[in-house]
Amino acid sequence: MGLTIYPFILLKNKRLKQDKFLINHERIHLRQQLELLIIPFFLIYLIEFTVRFIQYRNWHLAYKNISFEREAYMHEANLDYLSSRPFWKCFKYV
């Protein structure tokens, strides 16, 4: 439904702009990407997805268990999360 490639949030359709939780989820990814200087974020994301896929042998489970996704899903409903989020918080979810 959404994809974040700093500094852009790409959505499957315009109606998704109204989904506050989805937008917050993607903004959490923006912060993660900034903290890791963008390219390292994507390298870590890909490596972690690969490890999780080998671990679970299931694309969806692998995706949901990437540390960046865990953080974003866990906090997407908290619209104030980014205002108090500690630096490199995503590593808590590894």
Residue pairs with C-beta under 8 A, 6 or more apart in sequence:
1 11
1 12
1 16
1 19
1 22
2 9
2 10
2 11
2 12
2 16
2 22
2 23
2 25
2 26
3 9
3 10
3 26
4 10
4 26
4 29
4 30
4 33
5 33
6 30
6 33
6 34
6 38
7 30
9 23
9 26
9 27
9 30
11 17
11 22
16 22
17 23
20 79
21 76
21 77
22 76
24 75
24 76
24 77
24 78
24 79
24 81
24 82
25 72
25 73
25 76
26 72
27 82
28 71
28 72
28 75
28 76
28 81
28 82
28 85
29 68
29 72
31 82
31 85
32 41
32 68
32 71
32 72
32 90
33 41
33 42
35 41
35 87
35 88
35 90
36 44
41 68
44 68
45 66
45 68
48 66
48 67
48 68
48 94
49 62
49 63
49 66
52 61
52 62
52 63
52 65
52 66
53 59
53 62
55 62
55 65
56 62
56 65
63 69
64 70
64 73
67 90
67 91
67 93
67 94
68 90
68 93
70 93
71 89
71 90
71 92
71 93
74 93
75 81
75 85
